[in-house]
């Protein structure tokens, strides 16, 4: 994060604009909405800008900018002339006196940026790009405008009125947050939007009267194979309301960035033969935090019920009397094959698909080999990179063709995705040649041939 977003209270605070043209006027409009007292220094000034200055009880100084200007008097300064040298002089002078300064459309000479703004006062939403792409920020603002009802401002004002009473009734801040979240999910929001404030008051009074300390709960959430855009809507909602997030190695950083910012995040690893926390310890953590009244998100790569040991974890929760929900995710087989351009089934090539784990037990994979040697079937191996050579040998020994196509999809659906294609006879030798690393999915079957036509991800 290259900038630190803040919201300044500028009511009755002196602010300076250097420049008297249309750009200066646009910035003055925003300052006026925030209640600032606006001064302008410029050789000439547009009539509409002068009117704003006068309405704000500010002053217009008809003169060029001078280094003698008393900048320490101002909360912030905006350089909005059409002369880059003047704007730079304003920046240098402000920096010397530690005054916040913005040079319009000149990011190197800005100490703060003016974002694209969605005004639902008292609710304000801003979008900023650190000055790199203001047009993109405005486009995003336009998209958000359609999804944020105008009534949100009323709801924010209504909430502010009740905030002291809620704080007095519910002292614990975590519980208080849950109270508001549940309230906003009720019909209170529509009552406020429709100006039925008496009904809204009754709803919140009833909610406060009936409030009890919430019980903890665990959300077993599938995070998908890596691309954050493959998260389900419910997964995202659970991630953003959880108090604690317990996550595995296969959960990508972009996905973790979507979790609630102030949630406690606990890494439990689970790389091959290197578990940061043993499974029994993970189970204990889930129970412990839930019994503290926390909402716990157990975040797993892929789908928690497909080689994710999710069943074991919720068995433990059931036995401990802890409430839980399960949110399925896109499993690696589905996500990685799609991003590699390999359909798992196809009318001409495969009428069935089998998901298998390639984990070794005592140095050897234990799989129903005779059932796997079938021409019109796709095999998908999870966690099979280490035992790949032995798996290929066993399939050939049990009658599978040595030239059966095989694809390795490493770090599928992420920007680091790599796909290597070969056959049962030679695919193991390509692992080191192409520096294939875990997590890697192995796809075996005639459908692999379709990648030449169907691959769509560059």
C-alpha positions as CSV (number, residue, x, y, z in Angstrom):
1,X,0.0,0.0,0.0
2,X,1.7,3.1,-1.2
3,X,-0.7,5.6,0.3
4,X,-2.5,5.8,3.7
5,X,-6.1,6.7,3.2
6,X,-7.6,9.1,5.7
7,X,-10.7,11.2,6.0
8,X,-10.1,14.8,7.1
9,X,-12.5,16.9,9.1
10,X,-12.3,20.3,7.4
11,X,-15.4,22.1,8.8
12,X,-14.4,25.8,9.4
13,X,-10.7,24.9,8.7
14,X,-8.6,27.2,6.5
15,X,-7.5,25.7,3.2
16,X,-5.6,27.3,0.3
17,X,-6.0,26.9,-3.4
18,X,-3.2,28.3,-5.6
19,X,-4.8,29.0,-9.0
20,X,-8.0,30.7,-10.2
21,X,-9.2,28.7,-13.1
22,X,-11.6,25.8,-13.8
23,X,-9.4,23.1,-12.2
24,X,-9.1,25.2,-9.1
25,X,-12.9,25.6,-9.1
26,X,-13.5,21.8,-9.2
27,X,-11.3,21.3,-6.2
28,X,-13.0,24.2,-4.4
29,X,-16.4,22.6,-4.8
30,X,-15.2,19.5,-2.9
31,X,-13.6,21.6,-0.1
32,X,-16.8,23.7,0.1
33,X,-18.9,20.5,0.5
34,X,-16.6,19.5,3.4
35,X,-17.2,22.9,5.1
36,X,-13.7,24.3,4.6
37,X,-12.9,28.0,4.6
38,X,-11.3,28.5,1.2
39,X,-8.6,31.1,0.4
40,X,-7.4,31.5,-3.2
41,X,-4.2,33.1,-4.4
42,X,-4.1,33.8,-8.2
43,X,-3.5,36.7,-10.6
44,X,-7.0,36.2,-12.0
45,X,-10.1,34.2,-10.8
46,X,-13.2,32.8,-12.4
47,X,-16.5,34.3,-11.1
48,X,-17.9,30.9,-9.9
49,X,-14.7,30.2,-7.9
50,X,-14.8,33.7,-6.4
51,X,-18.4,33.1,-5.4
52,X,-17.4,29.8,-3.6
53,X,-14.6,31.6,-1.8
54,X,-17.0,34.3,-0.5
55,X,-19.6,31.7,0.5
56,X,-17.0,29.9,2.6
57,X,-16.0,33.1,4.4
58,X,-12.6,32.8,2.7
59,X,-10.4,35.4,1.0
60,X,-9.2,36.0,-2.6
61,X,-5.6,37.4,-2.9
62,X,-5.1,38.8,-6.4
63,X,-1.4,38.0,-6.8
64,X,1.0,35.3,-8.0
65,X,2.1,32.7,-5.4
66,X,4.9,33.8,-3.2
67,X,7.2,31.9,-0.9
68,X,6.3,34.5,1.7
69,X,2.8,33.1,1.9
70,X,1.9,32.1,5.5
71,X,1.4,28.4,4.7
72,X,1.5,27.3,8.4
73,X,-2.0,28.9,8.6
74,X,-3.6,26.2,6.4
75,X,-4.6,22.6,7.0
76,X,-3.9,21.8,3.4
77,X,-2.9,23.4,0.2
78,X,-3.9,22.6,-3.4
79,X,-1.7,23.8,-6.3
80,X,-4.1,24.1,-9.3
81,X,-2.4,26.4,-11.8
82,X,-1.6,25.6,-15.4
83,X,2.1,26.3,-14.7
84,X,4.1,23.3,-13.6
85,X,6.9,25.4,-12.2
86,X,4.5,27.3,-10.0
87,X,2.9,24.1,-8.8
88,X,6.3,22.7,-8.0
89,X,7.2,25.8,-6.0
90,X,4.0,25.4,-4.0
91,X,4.9,21.8,-3.2
92,X,8.5,22.7,-2.1
93,X,7.3,25.5,0.1
94,X,4.6,23.3,1.8
95,X,7.1,20.4,2.3
96,X,9.4,22.8,4.1
97,X,6.6,23.6,6.5
98,X,5.1,20.1,6.8
99,X,1.8,21.3,5.3
100,X,-0.3,18.7,3.3
101,X,-0.1,19.6,-0.4
102,X,-1.7,18.3,-3.6
103,X,-0.5,19.4,-7.1
104,X,-3.3,18.6,-9.5
105,X,-2.3,15.8,-12.0
106,X,1.3,15.9,-10.8
107,X,1.7,12.8,-8.4
108,X,5.5,13.4,-7.7
109,X,4.5,16.8,-6.2
110,X,1.7,15.5,-4.0
111,X,1.7,14.7,-0.3
112,X,-1.9,13.7,-0.5
113,X,-4.3,12.6,-3.3
114,X,-7.9,13.7,-3.9
115,X,-9.8,10.4,-4.6
116,X,-12.9,9.8,-6.7
117,X,-15.7,10.2,-4.2
118,X,-19.1,8.6,-3.7
119,X,-21.1,10.9,-1.5
120,X,-23.8,9.3,0.7
121,X,-23.2,11.8,3.6
122,X,-22.4,11.0,6.3
123,X,-21.2,7.9,4.5
124,X,-18.3,8.7,2.1
125,X,-16.7,6.1,-0.1
126,X,-13.5,7.1,-1.9
127,X,-11.4,5.3,-4.7
128,X,-7.8,6.2,-5.2
129,X,-5.0,5.0,-7.5
130,X,-2.1,6.9,-6.0
131,X,-2.3,9.3,-8.8
132,X,-1.4,6.7,-11.5
133,X,-4.9,6.4,-13.1
134,X,-7.5,8.9,-12.1
135,X,-9.7,8.0,-15.0
136,X,-9.8,4.3,-13.8
137,X,-10.7,5.5,-10.3
138,X,-13.6,7.5,-11.7
139,X,-14.8,4.5,-13.7
140,X,-14.7,2.3,-10.5
141,X,-16.6,5.0,-8.7
142,X,-19.3,5.0,-11.4
143,X,-19.6,1.2,-11.0
144,X,-19.9,1.5,-7.2
145,X,-22.5,4.3,-7.5
146,X,-25.0,1.8,-8.9
147,X,-24.5,-0.7,-6.1
148,X,-24.6,1.7,-3.1
149,X,-28.2,2.9,-2.5
150,X,-28.6,6.6,-1.7
151,X,-30.4,5.4,1.5
152,X,-27.0,4.3,2.9
153,X,-26.5,7.9,4.1
154,X,-29.7,7.7,6.1
155,X,-28.7,4.4,7.6
156,X,-25.3,5.8,8.6
157,X,-27.0,8.8,10.3
158,X,-29.6,6.5,12.0
159,X,-26.8,4.2,13.3
160,X,-24.9,7.2,14.7
161,X,-28.0,8.2,16.7
162,X,-28.2,4.8,18.3
163,X,-24.5,4.2,18.7
164,X,-24.2,5.4,22.3
165,X,-27.1,3.2,23.4
166,X,-25.6,0.2,21.7
167,X,-22.2,0.8,23.2
168,X,-23.7,1.1,26.7
169,X,-25.6,-2.1,26.3
170,X,-22.9,-4.2,24.6
171,X,-19.5,-3.4,26.0
172,X,-17.5,-6.0,24.1
173,X,-16.4,-4.4,20.7
174,X,-16.4,-7.8,18.9
175,X,-20.0,-8.6,20.1
176,X,-21.0,-5.0,19.2
177,X,-19.8,-5.6,15.6
178,X,-21.8,-8.8,15.4
179,X,-24.9,-6.9,16.7
180,X,-24.6,-4.3,14.0
181,X,-23.9,-6.9,11.2
182,X,-27.0,-8.9,12.2
183,X,-29.1,-5.7,12.4
184,X,-28.0,-4.5,8.9
185,X,-29.0,-8.0,7.6
186,X,-32.5,-7.6,9.0
187,X,-35.4,-5.5,7.7
188,X,-34.1,-2.5,9.6
189,X,-32.2,-1.3,6.5
190,X,-35.4,-1.1,4.4
191,X,-37.3,0.7,7.1
192,X,-34.6,3.4,7.3
193,X,-34.4,3.6,3.5
194,X,-38.2,4.2,3.4
195,X,-38.1,6.8,6.2
196,X,-40.1,4.5,8.6
197,X,-37.9,5.7,11.4
198,X,-40.4,4.9,14.2
199,X,-40.5,1.3,13.0
200,X,-36.7,1.2,12.8
201,X,-36.4,2.5,16.3
202,X,-38.7,-0.2,17.6
203,X,-36.6,-2.9,15.7
204,X,-33.4,-1.7,17.3
205,X,-34.9,-1.4,20.7
206,X,-36.2,-5.0,20.4
207,X,-32.8,-6.2,19.2
208,X,-31.1,-4.6,22.2
209,X,-33.6,-6.1,24.6
210,X,-33.2,-9.6,23.2
211,X,-29.4,-9.5,22.8
212,X,-27.4,-12.3,24.3
213,X,-23.7,-13.1,24.1
214,X,-23.3,-14.9,20.7
215,X,-22.0,-18.4,20.6
216,X,-18.9,-19.2,18.6
217,X,-19.2,-20.8,15.2
218,X,-16.8,-22.3,12.6
219,X,-17.0,-21.7,8.9
220,X,-15.3,-24.4,6.9
221,X,-14.6,-22.5,3.7
222,X,-13.1,-23.7,0.4
223,X,-10.9,-21.0,-1.1
224,X,-10.6,-22.5,-4.5
225,X,-7.4,-23.3,-6.4
226,X,-5.7,-19.9,-6.2
227,X,-7.4,-17.2,-8.3
228,X,-9.4,-15.0,-5.9
229,X,-12.0,-14.4,-8.6
230,X,-13.0,-18.1,-8.2
231,X,-14.2,-17.6,-4.6
232,X,-17.9,-18.0,-4.1
233,X,-20.0,-15.1,-2.8
234,X,-20.7,-16.9,0.4
235,X,-17.0,-17.7,0.9
236,X,-16.1,-14.0,0.6
237,X,-18.9,-13.1,3.0
238,X,-17.7,-15.6,5.6
239,X,-14.1,-14.5,5.2
240,X,-15.0,-10.9,5.8
241,X,-17.1,-11.4,8.9
242,X,-14.8,-13.9,10.7
243,X,-12.9,-12.9,13.9
244,X,-10.3,-15.5,13.4
245,X,-8.9,-17.0,10.1
246,X,-7.1,-20.3,10.3
247,X,-5.5,-21.0,6.9
248,X,-3.4,-23.5,5.0
249,X,-0.3,-23.1,2.7
250,X,-2.4,-23.5,-0.4
251,X,-4.5,-20.3,0.3
252,X,-3.0,-17.6,-1.9
253,X,-2.0,-14.2,-0.6
254,X,-4.5,-12.4,-2.9
255,X,-7.2,-14.5,-1.2
256,X,-5.9,-13.8,2.3
257,X,-6.0,-10.1,1.5
258,X,-9.8,-10.4,1.1
259,X,-10.2,-11.5,4.7
260,X,-11.3,-9.0,7.3
261,X,-8.4,-6.8,7.9
262,X,-8.4,-6.8,11.7
263,X,-9.2,-10.6,12.0
264,X,-6.6,-12.7,13.8
265,X,-4.9,-14.8,11.2
266,X,-3.2,-18.1,12.1
267,X,-1.1,-20.1,9.6
268,X,-1.2,-23.9,10.0
269,X,0.9,-24.8,7.0
270,X,0.3,-28.4,5.9
271,X,3.0,-28.7,3.3
272,X,4.0,-32.3,2.5
273,X,5.7,-33.9,5.5
274,X,5.9,-30.4,7.1
275,X,2.8,-29.4,9.0
276,X,3.3,-26.1,10.9
277,X,0.5,-27.4,13.1
278,X,-0.5,-31.1,13.3
279,X,-4.1,-31.9,12.3
280,X,-5.0,-32.6,16.0
281,X,-3.7,-29.1,16.8
282,X,-5.8,-27.6,14.1
283,X,-8.9,-29.3,15.4
284,X,-8.1,-28.1,18.9
285,X,-7.7,-24.5,17.7
286,X,-11.1,-24.5,16.0
287,X,-12.8,-25.7,19.1
288,X,-10.9,-23.4,21.4
289,X,-11.6,-20.2,19.5
290,X,-15.3,-21.1,18.8
291,X,-15.8,-21.8,22.6
292,X,-14.5,-18.2,23.2
293,X,-17.4,-17.0,21.2
294,X,-15.4,-16.2,18.1
295,X,-16.5,-16.7,14.5
296,X,-13.8,-18.8,13.0
297,X,-13.1,-19.2,9.3
298,X,-11.2,-22.4,8.5
299,X,-9.9,-21.5,5.1
300,X,-8.7,-24.3,2.9
301,X,-7.3,-24.4,-0.7
302,X,-9.7,-26.0,-3.2
303,X,-12.7,-27.7,-1.7
304,X,-12.6,-28.8,2.0
305,X,-14.4,-32.1,1.3
306,X,-12.1,-33.2,-1.6
307,X,-8.8,-34.4,-0.1
308,X,-9.0,-31.5,2.4
309,X,-9.7,-33.4,5.6
310,X,-12.7,-31.2,6.1
311,X,-14.8,-34.1,7.3
312,X,-12.4,-34.9,10.1
313,X,-12.4,-31.3,11.3
314,X,-16.2,-31.0,11.5
315,X,-16.5,-34.4,13.2
316,X,-14.3,-32.9,15.9
317,X,-16.6,-29.8,16.0
318,X,-19.7,-32.0,16.2
319,X,-18.3,-33.9,19.1
320,X,-17.4,-30.7,20.9
321,X,-20.9,-29.2,20.4
322,X,-19.6,-26.4,18.2
323,X,-21.8,-25.0,15.5
324,X,-20.4,-25.0,12.0
325,X,-21.2,-24.2,8.3
326,X,-19.5,-25.7,5.2
327,X,-18.9,-23.5,2.2
328,X,-17.7,-25.6,-0.8
329,X,-15.0,-24.2,-3.1
330,X,-13.9,-24.9,-6.6
331,X,-11.7,-28.0,-6.3
332,X,-8.2,-28.0,-7.9
333,X,-9.2,-30.6,-10.5
334,X,-12.0,-28.4,-11.9
335,X,-10.2,-25.1,-11.6
336,X,-6.8,-26.1,-12.9
337,X,-8.0,-28.2,-15.7
338,X,-10.2,-25.4,-16.9
339,X,-7.4,-22.8,-16.8
340,X,-5.1,-25.3,-18.6
341,X,-7.7,-25.8,-21.4
342,X,-8.3,-29.5,-20.6
343,X,-11.9,-30.6,-20.2
344,X,-12.1,-33.5,-17.7
345,X,-14.9,-35.2,-19.7
346,X,-15.7,-35.1,-23.4
347,X,-18.1,-37.1,-25.4
348,X,-15.4,-38.4,-27.8
349,X,-12.7,-39.0,-25.2
350,X,-13.8,-39.6,-21.6
351,X,-17.2,-40.5,-20.1
352,X,-16.0,-40.6,-16.5
353,X,-13.4,-38.9,-14.3
354,X,-11.8,-40.1,-11.1
355,X,-10.1,-37.9,-8.4
356,X,-7.2,-39.7,-6.7
357,X,-4.6,-38.7,-4.1
358,X,-1.1,-39.4,-5.0
359,X,0.2,-39.4,-1.5
360,X,2.7,-42.2,-0.8
361,X,2.4,-44.6,2.1
362,X,5.6,-46.3,3.1
363,X,7.2,-45.2,-0.1
364,X,4.5,-46.6,-2.4
365,X,1.2,-45.2,-3.7
366,X,-1.8,-47.4,-2.8
367,X,-4.4,-47.1,-5.6
368,X,-6.9,-49.6,-7.2
369,X,-4.7,-50.0,-10.3
370,X,-6.9,-52.4,-12.2
371,X,-9.8,-50.0,-11.9
372,X,-7.8,-47.1,-13.3
373,X,-6.7,-48.7,-16.5
374,X,-9.7,-47.8,-18.7
375,X,-9.4,-46.0,-22.0
376,X,-12.4,-43.6,-21.8
377,X,-11.6,-42.3,-18.4
378,X,-9.8,-39.2,-17.0
379,X,-7.6,-39.6,-13.9
380,X,-6.8,-36.6,-11.8
381,X,-4.1,-37.0,-9.2
382,X,-3.8,-34.5,-6.3
383,X,-0.5,-34.3,-4.4
384,X,1.1,-36.8,-6.7
385,X,4.3,-35.0,-7.8
386,X,6.7,-36.8,-5.5
387,X,5.3,-40.3,-6.4
388,X,4.7,-39.5,-10.1
389,X,7.3,-41.8,-11.5
390,X,6.1,-44.8,-9.5
391,X,2.4,-44.0,-10.3
392,X,3.2,-44.0,-14.1
393,X,5.2,-47.2,-13.8
394,X,2.3,-49.0,-12.0
395,X,-0.3,-47.8,-14.5
396,X,1.8,-49.2,-17.4
397,X,2.5,-52.4,-15.5
398,X,-1.3,-52.9,-15.1
399,X,-1.9,-52.5,-18.8
400,X,-2.2,-48.7,-19.5
401,X,-0.7,-47.5,-22.8
402,X,2.8,-45.9,-22.3
403,X,1.8,-43.2,-24.8
404,X,-1.3,-42.2,-22.8
405,X,-1.3,-38.3,-22.6
406,X,-0.5,-36.7,-19.3
407,X,-0.5,-33.0,-18.2
408,X,1.1,-31.5,-15.2
409,X,-0.6,-28.2,-14.0
410,X,1.7,-26.4,-11.5
411,X,0.2,-23.5,-9.4
412,X,-2.9,-23.6,-11.5
413,X,-5.2,-20.6,-11.9
414,X,-2.5,-18.2,-10.5
415,X,-0.2,-15.9,-12.5
416,X,2.6,-18.5,-11.9
417,X,0.6,-21.3,-13.7
418,X,2.8,-23.7,-15.7
419,X,1.5,-26.6,-17.8
420,X,3.7,-29.4,-19.1
421,X,2.4,-32.1,-21.4
422,X,3.9,-35.6,-22.0
423,X,3.0,-39.3,-21.8
424,X,3.0,-41.9,-19.0
425,X,6.4,-43.0,-20.4
426,X,8.2,-39.6,-20.2
427,X,6.2,-37.2,-18.0
428,X,8.3,-37.9,-14.8
429,X,11.5,-36.9,-16.6
430,X,10.0,-33.5,-17.4
431,X,9.5,-32.5,-13.8
432,X,13.1,-31.5,-13.2
433,X,13.6,-30.4,-16.8
434,X,10.8,-27.8,-16.5
435,X,11.3,-27.1,-12.8
436,X,7.8,-28.1,-11.9
437,X,6.9,-27.4,-8.2
438,X,4.1,-28.1,-5.9
439,X,1.2,-27.6,-5.8
440,X,0.9,-29.6,-9.0
441,X,-2.2,-31.4,-10.4
442,X,-1.7,-34.4,-12.7
443,X,-4.2,-35.1,-15.4
444,X,-4.1,-38.5,-17.3
445,X,-6.2,-39.3,-20.3
446,X,-7.0,-38.6,-23.9
447,X,-8.6,-35.3,-23.0
448,X,-5.1,-33.9,-22.6
449,X,-4.8,-33.8,-26.4
450,X,-7.5,-31.1,-26.5
451,X,-5.3,-28.6,-24.8
452,X,-3.7,-27.7,-28.2
453,X,-7.1,-26.4,-29.4
454,X,-8.7,-25.3,-26.1
455,X,-6.0,-23.5,-24.1
456,X,-7.2,-20.0,-23.6
457,X,-4.9,-18.6,-20.9
458,X,-1.7,-17.0,-22.2
